């Protein structure tokens, strides 16, 4: 299905929302409010674990301003954060079924948002590169990659962040000021957005307007979002920690969300006290389409082992072995800072000594005007987005892959995924050459042809490895010289 024929992620969301009538939305909002209290307040969890008789449950619901019978939600809170609810059990709880259906629709939005970033018709070079990064992350990041949408662009409207979360996964710098919406800045902003639409088409709608910045630090953020809507066609998703900083600012923002219904937005919650204040300020219905990201003490939500939080849970490097999240980066594309007029090409990776913020920076340039922005983006694309391996390019597996010799081929794997290639006589030798990392693509192909291999078959093998993101990309793509490879699901 081409991008023009595929329903947008925003249409997908609005259709799912339209499936629920007003009464169902009211009930869903109350269920959501209860679960936020349950998972964000350890005291409440402890109380319900010891006092869950009908009288206590009714008193708890009343104290939270809810008209629900909490016993009707029992499977949602009695089984724990990851407790599995069987279909048979859910049948006995209509409200649980209603909630699970709502969550399933929200989860399905991730796939729609990832598909929103496809640019195969307007920019096939970028599309092939982005798809390759997504494929790489399947083996490099494992299940973590399933929640990443790999948006094409993140645009920052401030320098640094005033919040200073100690666990910030991108190690945001100290706040140095916001970018005001002056006539000149508005013209530059809208011009950059127009160029983004030309470069990416509808995929530009997968962009966000923050990164290592806090939206609430810019009082003009709601107006910048309206510019984005007018130029790009939809409102981008917003995550903010500052919903209580200026309730009038927040309500302006929420008003635009309510009117245009683009996506679920998010408020980050840093403490149980903030959670309670949010609940006092906004009704359950107002927050139905706002995800509260619970970073409160005692919340089961994990914090990524990246940025300022890197190594705090057991030491650097242990996060991956423990299966912990090691990046919050969700863009395979361009990071743009408007105050600095800078543009970087980035893609997610495991947090490491080299990339502690959980994303690689492949190139960086500055621009002065919209055409300069376009030129910088296209320059990075030309330098860093190879469409294939040239004969003179080094041929080597990614450094994080383990190599395994097989009698009729080879396999490569990470702790998350294993790929094998078998069934052709040239595969064992080709695999060893790639694992050794000393031959160019042309040299490896010549060696296979000398042993009688079919040219088309060898080319197909190398192309498959490249497209799956299993090979090191050409030097310019990774910003550092290739090191010697120690290498070590069926295609």
N, C-alpha and C positions, 0 to 999 in steps of 0.2 A: 504494500500500500504506500503510495507516495505521500509526502508531507501535506500536499494540498487536499488529499482525500481523507486524511486521518483527522478525527475529531481532536480539537486542541485539549490540553490538560484542563483548561479553564472551563470549557464546555462539559468535559467529563465531570468536574466537580459540581457544576451547577445542576447537571442532570441528577447526580446522586442526591444532592440537597433537595431537589424538587420531589423526590420519591417520598419524602416525609411530610405529613401534614402538620398543622400548627400544634395539635395536641401531642404528636409524637416528638416534635422538637422540644416542647416544654418538658416532657418526661426525660428525653435524652439529656437536656441541660441539667436537670436535677441529678440524674445518675452521674454525670460528669462532675458536678460539684461535690457529690459525696466521695467519689473516688479520689479527687484532688485532696480533699481533707484527709482521707484514709492514708494515702501514700505520702502526703506532705507533712503529716503530724504524727510522730511516733507515739505520743501520749494517747491519741485517739486509737491507734492500732492496738496498743497495750490494753486499753479499756475494753475494746470490743472482744479481745481474745479471752478476757476473764469475765466479762459481764455481757452476755449476748442473749439474755432472756427477753421475752417480748416487751416488758415494761422498760428495761434499759435501752433496747433498740428504739423504741418509740421516743424516749426522752432524748436520745442522741440525735435522731432525725429532727426533732423540734428545735434542738439547740443549734442545728445547722440551717434552720429555716426551710427544711424540706418536708414535703407532704408524702414522701415515699415510705413504704414498709420495707425496712432494710433487710428483713428476712427474704424478701422477693429477689434480692440481689446477692444472696449468700455465696453462690459459687464464685462471684467476682472478688470477694474479699476474704473468704475462708481458705482459698487454695494458695495464696501467696502471689507474688508478682508474676511468676512464670508458670503458675499452675495450669495444667491442661484441663479443659472442661469438655467432657465427651458430648457428642450430639444427643445421646439419650438423656444425659443429665440436663442439658440445655433445654430440651423439650418441656421439662417440668417447670421452667422459669421463663415465661414470656418476655419479661423485661431484660433478662440476660440475653435472650435471642435478639431483641431489638438493639441492644448495645453492641453485641458482637457484629451484627450486620452493619452498623454505623462505622465501627472501627475497620471492618473489612473493606468498606468503600474508601475510607481514608488511606488505608495501606495501598489500595490499588492505584491511588493518585500518584504514588512514587513512580510507577512504571510509566504513567502518562506524562509526567513531568520529564522523565529521562527521554522519552520519545519526542517531547516538545523541542529538545535540543538538537534534533537531527537537521543537518543542513545539506543533505546529499544533492539537492537540486540547485541551490543557490551558491554553495561553496563546498564542492566535493572533496577538495584537499583537506579542509578543516574537518569535515565530517569523518573522513577516513582516519585522521589522527585522533579525534575524540573517541571514535569507536575502538581504536587500538588501546587507548588509555583505559577505557572501561573494561576491555578484555584483560589487560594487565592486572587491573585491580581485583579481578575475580580470583586470581591465584595469589596476589600479593597481600590483599586485605581480607579475603574470605567473606564471611557473612556480612561484615561491615559494609562491603560494597553494595549489598542489596538495598541499603537505605540511602545510598548516595544518588542524587539525580544528575550529577556532573553538568550543572548549568554552564552556559557558555560565557557568562560574564558576571563579575561582582564589581559594583561601582561604589566608591567611598565618597562621602560628602563632608568629612571632617578629617583632621589629623589626630590620630590616636583616640583613646577612649578614656572617659572620666571615671568609669566604674572601678576598674582595677581588680577584677575577680582573681583570686589567688590561683585558680585552676584554669585560667584562660588558655584554651587549646591553641590559639594562634599568637600568644604572648603579645597582646596589643600594647603598643607604646603609650606613654603618658599623654593625656589629652593636651593638644597644642592649639586648639581653636577649630571652629567650624567654618564652612564655606557658605557665606551668605548668598541669598538669591537676589543679587543686584541685576540690573538689566544686562550688563555684560556677561555675568556668570550664567544667567538664564539662557542667553543666546548661545554660549559655548556648550552648555549642558544639552540643550535641545539639538544643537548641531552634532555633538558626539552621538547622541541617541539615533539621529537620522542615519549617520554613517554605520552605526551598529546594525540597523535594520537592513541597510544595503548589503552589509557583509554577511549577515546571518539569516535574513528573512524572519519568518515567524519564530524561529528559535531564539531570537533576542528576548522573547517573552519569558524565557527560562532564567533570566538574569535576576540578581538581587541588588539592593542598594545599600549594602553594608558589608563589612568583612571584619577587620580588626578595629571596628568603630562601633559606636553606640548611636542608633538613629535619633534617640531623644536628645543627644548633644547638639543637634542642629534644629533650631526652632523652625526653620523653613522646610524641614523634611517633608511634611504633608504636601506642600506646594510643589516640591521637586517630584514627588510621586505623581501628582496630577499631570505635570509635564510628561513624565514617563508614559502615563496612560494615553495621553493625546498623541504622542509620537509613535509609541511601540504597540499600543492597542489593548493592553491589559495592565492591571496593577501588579507589581511584583510582590512576592511574599516578603513580609517583614518580621524580624525577630528583635525584640527590644527588652532590655532589663529595666528601662526607665518609665514604665507605664504609670508609676505613681509620682514621677518627678513633676509633672505638670498635667493634671487630669484633663484640663481643657485641651491641651495639645493632643493627648491620647484620644479624647472623644472626637476631635476633628479627624484624626486618623481612622478611628473605628467607623465614623460616619461614611467615609469614602469606601471602606471595606464593605459595609452593609449595603451601600447603594449599588456597588458594582460586582460584588460577590465573585472575586477572582480566585482566591485560595484560602486555605486555613493559614492564619498568622499565629505568631507565638509571643508569649510573654515569658521571659526567664525569671524564675522565682528563687531568690538566694537564701531565704529563711522562712521559717514557719510564720514569723510575724508579718513578713511581706505578703505571704499567702493569705493570711487573715484580713489584712488591709485591702488586698485586691477583692476579696469576697465581700467586704463591706462597701466597697466603692462601686462594684459592677455586679449586676444581677446574674443569676445563672444563664438566663436567655441571652444576655449581652455577651457572655463568654463562651457560648456554645461553639462558635466558629473561631475561637482563639485557644490554641493549645498552651497550657501552662507547663513549662519545662521546669520540673521540680529539682532544683539543686539544693534543697534544704538538707540540713544535717539529718541523717537517718533515712533519707529517701533512697529507694532501690535503684534510682537512675545512676548508671556509671558515669564517671568523668574520664574523658579521653586522656591517655598518657602522652600528652603532647604539649608543646608550648611551656607555660610556667608550671604545668602539672607533670611534666615529663620526669619519670623516675621516682615520683613521690610514693607510689604504691609498690614498693619492693625493689626499686632500683632501676636505672636505665637499662633497657634491653629486656627486662623481665616481662614487660607488658604483653609483648607478642606471644611469648611462651605460655602465658596464662590466659591467652585469648582475650585480653582486654582491648578496648577501643584505643587506637593509637593515632587517630587523626579526626578532626572535625571538618576538614576541608571537603567541600562538595562541588568544586568547580574544576572542570577541565576546559580551560579557555583563558580569558583575560581578566586580570585584576587591575582595575583602573582607580586611581586616586585623583579626584578632581582638584583639590587644593594644590597638590604637587604637580598636577598635569603629567602623571606618570602612568605607564602601562607595562604590566608584566604578564608573561605567559606562564601559567601554573597548571599543575595537575596533582591530585592526591597521591600520597605515599605513606609508608610507615614513618612515624617519628624516629629520627636517628640523630647521631652527632652532626651529620652534614645537613640534615633537613629537620631541625628540632620542632618546627611548627607543623609538621605533618603534610607538607606539600613541597614539591620541587618548583624552583623558579628557574625556568629554562632560558629566559631572556628578559631584558628590561630596557625601555627607552622612554624618552620624554616627548611631549608634543606641546604645541602652542595654540593650535586651532583645530577644528574638526577634520580638515583635510590632513593635518599632521597626525592626528589620531589614526585615521585610516591608513596612512602611509606606514606608520609604525606597526600597526597590526599586520599588514600585508608583508612587511619586511620580516617580522618574526615568523610568519607563516612560511615564507619562502626559505628561511634559514633553518627552521626547526621542525618542519612537518614533512619529512621525506615520504613520498608515496610508495617507495620501494627501496631495497638495498641496491646500491651500485656495486659494480664489480670491484671497485677499489675500497669499499667499506669493510671494516673489520667485522668478522662473523663470530659472534659469541653469544652465549646465553646470558640472561640477566644474572647479576651477581647473587641474588637471593635464591636462585634455583639450585636444587640438588640434582645431579646427573646420575643416571643408572644405566649401565650397559645391559642390553638384552641380547639373546642369541640371534634374534632376527630384527633387531632395531635398537631403540633406546627409549628411555622415559626421563622426564624432568618433573620435579615436584617441589611444593612448599608444604608447610604444615597444614595447609588448607585444601590443596588440590594436586592431583597427579595427572599428567598427560603422557600418553605413550604413542609411539609411531613404530609400526612393525609391518612386515610383509614384503619388503623390497630389499634386494641384496646389498644395495649401496647404503642403507640406513645405518648399520653399525659404524661404518667408517665415517660417514658424514656426522653422526652424533658425536664421535670422539673428536673430530676436528673442531666442531663448534664448542665442545666443552673445553678443549685446549685453548681456544681463543686466540691462536696465533696466525690463522689464515684469513685472507680476505675472502669475500664472497666469490670472486672470480677464481681464486686458487682452489677453494673447496669444490666448486662446480667442476673445474678442470680435472681434479683428482677423481671425482666420481665418474666423469665421462671416460677417463682412461681405463676404468675398470668395467666399461661397457654399459654404464647406466644410461637411461633415456633422458635426454635434455629436458623434455617437458615435465617428466616426473620429478627430477631434482628441483627444477624451478618451482613446481607446485608445492613441494615440501618446504622449501625456504620461504615462500610466500605465506604458507599457512602458519609457520612459526612466527613470522613477522606480524601478521594480522592478529594473531592471538596474544601479541604483546610479550612473547617469551624470549625474544632476542633483544640485545642492547641496540638501542636506536643509534643512528649516526651521531658522531661526536657532538655536534652543535646542539642536539636536542637535550643533552643532559647536563651541559655546563661544566663538565669535568672530564679529564682524560680517562679512557677505559682502562680498568685494572685487569690483570691476568685473571681469567675465569678459573675458579676451582670447581665448577659445576658439580654438581652433585646435588579420568574419564576418557577415555579414548577420544581421538579426534572424530 
